[in-house]
Amino acid sequence: MPEIIQTFKAMQKTESEKRKFLASIQGIELNDEEKEKTGPTFEDIQRKALGIDADAEDVLSLQGQVASGAGFGVGMGLGYEQE
């Protein structure tokens, strides 16, 4: 039974690639599996819920639970203060 399932998946993949190829010849781009990621990430929402208005790239985002999750705890922080 696993062989049949794998064969079926391979056939689906082949057909999908054929459809994408034929669509690209006609100038249509199909991205079934590669949908662009839009919207905030879970970490962005978590920072906002904790009241942290800093970007993920900013060192100010490493506060509270986010900092402890990243491996920074009390006395083990970055030594950075917001002015």
Buried (B, 14 or more C-beta within 10 A) or exposed (E): EEEEEEEEEEEEEEEEEEEBEEEEEEEEEEEEEEEEEEEEEEEBEBBEEEEBEBEEEEEBBBBEEBBEEEEBEEEEEEEEEEE
